[in-house]
Amino acid sequence: MSENEGNGAGRSCLQGEEAALGSSGLARSVSWKQGMFIALGVPLLILPSIYDVSSIVWGLCILVWSLSVLQGFVQNLAYGEMVTVFPNATGLPGCAQTVFTPEAQTSRYDKGKLIGAFSAWCYWFAWTPVVAIFTMLIGDYLIQMFTMDVSGWSGLAVYMCVGIVIVLLMLLLGSRGLEGGAKLGTILAIVSIVPMVVILLGAFVTGMFDFGNITTDWTAPGWTWSMQDIVLLLGCFGLAQWSACAWETAAIYGPEYKEPGKDVPKALFVCGIICLILYFFVSTTVFGSLGATGIDEAGYASLVPISEFVFGHAGSYVALGLLIVAMILIIQTGFLGSSRTLHSMSCEGNLPSWFHKLNKHGMPTNAMLFVSVFNLLLVLIVGYSYWVAESGDTVMTILSASAMGYCIANGIALAAYVKTKTNPRFRDLNRPFKAPRGWKYVIMVMVAVQFFVWLPCLIYWSYFLSDGYTPAILGAVIILVFIPVWCWVQKSAKIDGCCDK
């Protein structure tokens, strides 16, 4: 995702619209410090997945999260270079489309354009479910906080009520043009992370944290480093990157830094260090405070027992209430960003013109409606499956399916970077920021890792955890449905580009 997620997607769309308007370039008004603060919102994305990852690898989850952030260093250096080479492209997917589309398009169904569009769609699917994921997570927290005795249809009703309230709130705020720029993104990021950090620091102050939980439960009983164990561990990495690499947002802002050549490396380095510290801190504190058994009992609402221990029953309501507000801010970021992505893709002729519509505030109303309905359907399908059908599908079902899209989007975007370094059409372009010498070879390895390690292992991981193919089927259907839609758009009447109106 992260903000990963959605904020990155939001910036991508804004870049695309300005490019379509014929802008000669984006305003260079973002400082590297703003890029640094934006990363503070990323660690909140660990909350939906810390339960599932730790249930597989136990204490090793600390190593998984830390190494995943380091993976972000590898990828984001390449992204930082690429987005400054193509300042008017629509972020990472836009760069991919620019790179893979030939100068002279000879066919209506150009493969290069499809690759770029497919990358954008996968990137959209990677971050759009942030709305559904955190909606269900809020439902889980409310059930734990108020010790609701729910099951079956009543459990589904809680999820749907929360989802409807959140979607209506997002439509109300979004339709009025509350789009987060760099300064607002900075404020929201700080507000988002403070409640979680305060709760976890309290675990140390009150003595709840016990390092023995980590040393005793470093690996799950029966863990033998067999081939299956290794595949499951690699699957955890495939899932963890969805949030741990999400500080790509710092690279997305590349063309808007005041001095890209200096600001991009500063922002990336500081963002990476902050995320490395916070991801290590969050995973270590949660596992050290609860242990494997405590995390299993808390489920997805892993901060509830910590908050109650630290602040007492009454005080925990305040702390967890602030945490829920933080989740809503993350939802808003994903909601607005994914809506603008659909609008941008429509402007580029990759989605139907229905997504063109803007209201008087310049907000893509039809795209927001689509994102709202899409996420409510996800909540309904998975919520029904979990509460009513009792199939075992949970937040993880949506998250792992979304992470599959993220693997594909990353693989294509990284392949685009390699092409910019090897293709005569791009290799001599000006690069305000450059990754280390020979970085293209490192990225070649990462392309292979995304497609041939993270993706297949993640698919097996989701099958093992859910005891079924629902996550893989859900992900495949949503990702692949774009291909016939794209072909239909190319075949249909000429798109009326909303960006030139």
C-alpha positions in Angstrom: 0.0 0.0 0.0 1.5 3.1 2.0 0.0 5.9 1.9 1.9 3.9 1.1 0.4 3.8 0.0 -2.6 5.9 -1.0 -0.6 9.1 -0.7 1.8 7.9 -3.3 -1.1 7.0 -5.6 -2.6 10.5 -4.9 0.6 12.3 -5.9 0.9 10.1 -9.0 -2.6 11.2 -10.1 -1.9 14.8 -9.5 1.3 14.6 -11.6 -0.6 13.0 -14.4 -3.2 15.7 -14.5 -0.7 18.4 -14.6 1.2 16.7 -17.4 -2.0 16.3 -19.4 -2.7 20.0 -18.9 0.5 20.7 -20.7 2.5 21.8 -17.7 6.1 22.2 -18.3 6.9 20.7 -14.9 5.6 20.5 -11.3 6.3 23.3 -8.9 9.5 22.7 -6.9 8.1 23.6 -3.5 8.7 20.4 -1.3 11.6 20.3 1.1 13.4 17.1 2.0 12.1 17.6 5.6 8.5 17.4 4.4 9.4 14.2 2.6 10.9 12.9 5.8 7.7 13.7 7.9 5.5 12.1 5.3 7.1 8.7 6.1 5.8 8.9 9.7 2.4 7.7 8.5 3.8 4.5 7.0 4.3 2.4 10.1 0.6 2.5 10.9 0.2 0.1 7.9 1.8 -2.6 10.0 -1.3 -3.0 12.1 -3.4 -5.1 9.7 -0.7 -7.7 9.1 1.3 -8.0 12.2 -1.1 -10.7 13.5 -0.9 -12.9 10.4 2.9 -12.6 10.0 3.6 -13.3 13.6 1.2 -16.3 13.6 3.4 -17.9 11.0 7.0 -17.0 12.0 6.5 -15.9 15.7 9.5 -13.8 16.9 11.1 -13.9 13.4 8.5 -11.3 12.4 10.8 -8.7 13.8 13.5 -9.7 11.3 10.9 -9.9 8.5 9.8 -6.3 9.1 13.3 -4.9 9.5 14.7 -6.6 6.3 11.6 -5.5 4.4 12.4 -1.9 5.2 15.9 -2.5 4.0 14.4 -3.9 0.8 12.7 -0.5 0.5 16.1 1.2 0.4 17.1 -0.9 -2.6 13.9 -0.2 -4.6 13.3 3.4 -3.6 16.8 4.5 -4.7 15.8 3.4 -8.2 12.4 5.0 -8.0 14.0 8.2 -6.8 16.1 8.4 -9.9 13.4 7.4 -12.3 10.8 9.9 -11.2 13.2 12.8 -11.6 14.0 11.6 -15.1 10.3 11.8 -16.1 8.9 14.7 -14.0 5.5 14.9 -15.8 4.8 11.1 -15.6 2.1 9.8 -13.3 4.3 8.4 -10.6 5.7 4.9 -10.8 3.0 3.5 -13.1 3.3 6.6 -15.3 7.0 6.1 -15.6 6.4 2.5 -16.6 4.0 3.6 -19.3 6.4 6.3 -20.6 9.2 3.7 -20.8 7.3 0.8 -22.3 5.2 2.8 -24.9 7.1 3.2 -28.2 7.6 6.7 -29.7 5.5 5.7 -32.7 2.4 3.7 -31.8 1.6 1.4 -34.7 -1.3 -0.5 -33.2 -4.5 0.3 -31.4 -3.6 -2.4 -28.9 -0.1 -1.3 -28.1 1.6 -3.8 -25.8 3.8 -1.2 -24.2 0.8 1.0 -23.4 -0.9 -2.1 -21.9 2.1 -2.9 -19.7 2.1 0.7 -18.3 -1.6 0.7 -17.8 -1.6 -2.7 -16.2 1.1 -1.5 -13.8 -1.1 1.5 -12.9 -4.1 -0.8 -12.3 -2.0 -3.2 -10.1 -0.7 -0.2 -8.2 -4.3 1.1 -7.8 -5.4 -2.3 -6.5 -2.4 -2.4 -4.1 -3.6 0.8 -2.3 -7.4 1.0 -2.8 -8.2 -1.8 -0.4 -6.6 0.3 2.4 -10.2 1.6 2.8 -11.7 -1.9 3.3 -8.8 -3.3 5.3 -8.8 -0.5 7.9 -12.6 -0.4 7.9 -12.6 -4.1 9.0 -9.7 -3.4 11.4 -11.7 -0.6 13.1 -14.6 -3.0 13.4 -12.3 -5.5 15.1 -11.1 -2.8 17.5 -14.6 -1.7 18.4 -15.7 -5.2 19.1 -12.6 -5.7 21.4 -12.9 -2.3 23.1 -16.6 -2.7 24.0 -16.5 -6.5 24.4 -19.3 -6.9 22.0 -20.9 -10.4 21.9 -21.3 -10.7 18.2 -21.3 -13.6 15.8 -22.9 -14.5 12.4 -25.0 -11.7 10.9 -24.4 -9.4 13.9 -20.7 -9.5 13.2 -21.2 -8.7 9.6 -23.6 -5.9 10.6 -20.8 -4.3 12.6 -18.4 -4.4 9.6 -21.0 -3.0 7.2 -22.1 -0.2 9.6 -18.5 0.9 10.1 -17.9 0.7 6.3 -21.0 2.7 5.4 -20.2 5.4 7.9 -16.6 5.7 6.7 -17.5 5.7 3.0 -20.1 8.4 3.6 -17.6 10.5 5.5 -15.0 10.0 2.8 -17.5 11.1 0.1 -18.5 14.1 2.1 -14.9 15.2 2.8 -13.6 14.2 -0.6 -16.3 15.9 -2.7 -15.4 19.2 -1.1 -11.9 19.1 -2.4 -9.9 18.1 0.7 -7.0 16.7 -1.2 -3.8 16.4 0.8 -0.7 18.2 -0.5 2.7 17.9 0.9 2.1 20.1 3.9 -1.3 18.5 4.8 0.3 15.1 4.2 3.0 16.0 6.8 0.4 17.0 9.4 -1.8 13.9 8.8 1.3 11.6 9.0 2.3 13.0 12.3 -1.2 12.8 13.7 -1.5 9.2 12.4 1.6 7.8 14.1 1.5 9.5 17.5 -1.3 7.4 19.1 0.4 4.1 18.2 3.8 5.3 19.5 2.4 6.5 22.8 0.6 3.2 23.4 3.7 1.2 22.7 6.0 3.4 24.7 3.6 2.8 27.6 4.4 -0.9 27.4 8.0 -0.2 28.4 7.1 2.4 31.1 4.6 0.0 32.8 6.8 -3.0 32.5 4.5 -5.0 30.3 7.3 -5.5 27.7 9.2 -8.7 28.4 12.2 -9.6 26.2 11.8 -13.2 27.3 8.7 -13.4 25.1 10.9 -12.9 22.1 13.8 -15.2 23.0 11.4 -18.0 24.1 9.1 -17.7 21.1 11.6 -16.9 18.4 10.2 -19.6 16.1 7.0 -21.5 16.2 6.9 -25.0 17.6 7.6 -27.5 14.9 9.6 -25.0 12.8 12.3 -27.0 11.1 13.4 -24.8 8.3 11.9 -27.3 5.9 11.1 -26.2 2.3 7.5 -25.4 3.4 8.8 -23.3 6.3 11.1 -21.4 4.0 8.4 -20.7 1.4 6.1 -19.4 4.2 8.9 -17.2 5.5 9.4 -15.8 1.9 5.6 -15.3 1.7 5.8 -13.2 4.8 8.3 -11.0 3.0 6.0 -10.7 0.1 3.2 -9.5 2.3 5.4 -7.3 4.5 6.7 -5.2 1.6 3.1 -3.9 1.1 3.6 -1.6 4.1 7.4 -1.7 4.9 8.4 -0.5 1.5 5.6 2.1 1.4 7.9 5.0 2.1 8.3 5.1 -1.7 6.2 8.2 -1.2 9.4 10.1 -0.6 10.5 9.1 -4.0 7.1 9.9 -5.6 7.7 13.6 -4.6 11.0 13.6 -6.5 10.1 16.1 -9.2 8.6 18.5 -6.7 11.7 18.8 -4.4 13.3 22.2 -4.5 16.7 20.6 -5.4 16.0 17.0 -6.5 19.7 16.1 -6.8 20.2 16.9 -3.1 16.7 16.6 -1.6 15.9 13.1 -3.0 18.8 11.3 -1.4 18.3 13.2 1.9 14.6 12.4 2.1 15.0 8.8 1.1 17.8 8.1 3.6 16.0 9.8 6.5 12.7 8.3 5.6 14.3 4.8 5.4 16.0 5.3 8.8 12.8 6.5 10.5 10.8 3.5 9.0 13.5 1.1 10.0 13.5 2.3 13.6 9.7 2.4 13.8 9.1 -1.0 12.2 11.6 -2.6 14.5 10.1 -0.8 17.4 6.5 -1.7 16.6 7.1 -5.4 15.9 9.5 -5.8 18.8 7.2 -4.1 21.3 4.0 -5.8 20.3 5.6 -9.3 20.3 7.6 -8.6 23.4 4.5 -7.3 25.3 2.0 -10.0 24.2 4.1 -13.0 23.1 2.7 -15.5 20.6 -0.2 -16.5 22.8 -1.3 -12.9 23.5 -1.1 -11.9 19.9 -3.2 -14.9 19.0 -5.8 -14.0 21.6 -6.0 -10.3 20.5 -6.2 -11.1 16.8 -6.1 -8.1 14.5 -6.8 -5.7 17.4 -3.3 -6.3 18.8 -3.0 -2.9 20.5 -6.2 -3.3 22.6 -4.7 -5.4 25.4 -1.5 -3.3 25.5 -3.6 -0.1 25.7 -5.8 -1.5 28.5 -2.7 -2.6 30.5 -1.0 0.8 30.1 -3.9 3.2 30.5 -6.5 1.1 32.3 -9.9 0.2 31.0 -11.2 3.8 30.9 -8.0 5.4 29.7 -7.7 2.9 26.9 -10.9 4.2 25.3 -9.1 7.6 24.8 -5.9 6.1 23.4 -7.7 3.6 21.1 -10.1 6.3 20.0 -7.2 8.4 18.9 -5.8 5.4 17.1 -9.1 4.9 15.3 -9.0 8.6 14.2 -5.5 7.9 12.9 -6.8 4.9 10.9 -9.5 7.1 9.4 -6.8 9.6 8.2 -5.0 6.7 6.5 -8.3 5.6 4.9 -8.8 9.1 3.6 -5.4 9.2 2.1 -6.0 5.9 0.3 -9.5 6.9 -0.7 -8.5 10.1 -2.3 -5.3 8.8 -3.9 -7.0 5.7 -5.5 -9.9 7.9 -6.8 -7.4 10.3 -8.5 -5.6 7.3 -9.9 -8.7 6.1 -11.7 -9.3 9.6 -13.0 -5.8 9.9 -14.3 -6.0 6.5 -16.0 -9.2 7.5 -17.7 -7.5 10.7 -18.9 -4.7 8.6 -20.4 -7.3 6.5 -22.3 -6.8 3.4 -20.2 -10.3 3.3 -18.5 -13.8 4.4 -19.6 -14.5 8.1 -19.9 -17.1 7.7 -17.1 -14.2 8.2 -14.6 -13.5 11.6 -16.2 -16.2 13.5 -14.3 -15.1 16.2 -11.9 -17.3 18.2 -9.6 -17.0 22.0 -9.1 -14.2 21.5 -6.6 -12.2 19.5 -9.2 -12.7 16.1 -7.5 -13.4 12.9 -9.4 -16.9 12.1 -8.2 -17.5 9.1 -10.3 -14.2 7.6 -9.4 -14.9 8.2 -5.7 -18.2 6.4 -6.0 -16.5 3.5 -7.7 -13.9 3.3 -5.0 -16.7 3.4 -2.3 -18.8 0.7 -3.8 -15.7 -1.5 -4.6 -14.5 -1.3 -1.0 -18.0 -1.9 0.5 -18.3 -5.0 -1.7 -14.9 -6.2 -0.4 -16.1 -5.7 3.2 -19.4 -7.5 2.4 -17.8 -10.5 0.7 -15.0 -11.1 3.2 -17.2 -10.1 6.2 -19.9 -12.6 5.1 -17.3 -15.3 4.5 -15.8 -14.8 8.0 -18.9 -14.1 10.2 -21.7 -16.0 8.4 -20.0 -18.7 6.3 -17.2 -19.2 8.9 -14.8 -20.0 6.1 -11.7 -18.4 7.7 -11.4 -15.4 5.4 -10.3 -12.3 7.3 -8.6 -9.0 6.7 -5.7 -11.1 5.5 -7.8 -12.2 2.5 -8.0 -8.7 1.2 -4.5 -7.7 2.3 -2.7 -10.6 0.7 -4.7 -10.2 -2.6 -3.7 -6.5 -2.6 -0.1 -7.4 -1.9 -0.1 -9.6 -5.0 -1.0 -6.5 -7.0 1.8 -4.7 -5.3 4.3 -7.4 -6.3 3.3 -7.0 -10.0 3.3 -3.2 -9.9 6.7 -3.2 -8.3 8.1 -5.7 -10.8 7.0 -3.7 -13.8 8.1 -0.4 -12.4 11.6 -1.8 -11.5 11.8 -3.3 -15.0 11.1 0.1 -16.4 14.0 1.5 -14.4 16.3 -1.1 -15.9 15.2 -0.2 -19.4 15.9 3.5 -18.7 19.5 2.5 -18.0 20.0 0.3 -21.0 17.8 1.6 -23.8 19.4 4.3 -26.0 16.2 6.3 -26.0 16.5 6.9 -22.3 20.0 6.3 -21.0 21.4 9.7 -21.8 18.5 11.7 -20.3 19.3 14.2 -17.5 19.1 12.6 -14.1 19.0 15.1 -11.3 19.4 12.3 -8.8 21.4 9.1 -9.6 21.3 5.8 -7.7 24.7 4.2 -7.0 26.8 3.1 -10.0 25.8 -0.4 -11.2 22.4 -0.2 -9.4 20.6 -1.5 -12.5 22.1 -5.0 -11.9 20.8 -4.9 -8.3 17.4 -4.0 -9.6 17.4 -6.8 -12.2 17.7 -9.1 -9.3 14.8 -7.4 -7.5 12.6 -7.7 -10.6 13.2 -11.5 -10.6 12.5 -11.5 -6.8 9.2 -9.8 -7.2 7.9 -12.0 -9.9 9.5 -15.4 -9.1 9.9 -15.3 -5.3 7.6 -12.9 -3.5 4.6 -13.4 -5.7 4.4 -17.3 -5.8 5.4 -17.6 -2.2 2.8 -15.1 -1.2 0.1 -17.0 -3.1 1.1 -20.2 -1.2 1.3 -18.3 2.1 -2.2 -17.0 1.7 -3.4 -20.5 0.8 -1.8 -22.0 3.8 -3.1 -19.4 6.2 -6.7 -19.3 4.9 -6.8 -23.0 4.0 -8.2 -22.1 0.6 -7.7 -20.3 -2.7 -10.0 -17.3 -1.9 -7.2 -14.7 -1.6 -5.5 -15.8 -4.8 -8.8 -16.0 -6.7 -9.9 -12.6 -5.5 -6.5 -11.1 -6.4 -6.4 -12.8 -9.9 -10.0 -11.7 -10.8 -9.5 -8.1 -9.8 -6.1 -7.8 -11.5 -6.9 -9.7 -14.7 -10.3 -8.1 -15.3 -8.5 -5.0 -16.3 -7.2 -6.6 -19.5 -10.6 -7.0 -21.3 -11.7 -3.7 -19.9 -8.6 -2.0 -21.4 -9.1 -3.8 -24.8 -12.7 -2.6 -24.8 -11.7 1.0 -24.1 -9.1 0.9 -27.0 -11.7 -0.5 -29.3 -14.5 1.9 -28.4 -15.1 5.4 -29.6 -12.3 8.0 -29.1 -11.9 9.1 -25.5 -12.8 12.6 -24.7 -9.8 13.6 -22.6 -11.1 15.4 -19.6 -7.7 16.8 -19.0 -8.0 19.1 -22.0 -11.3 20.5 -21.0 
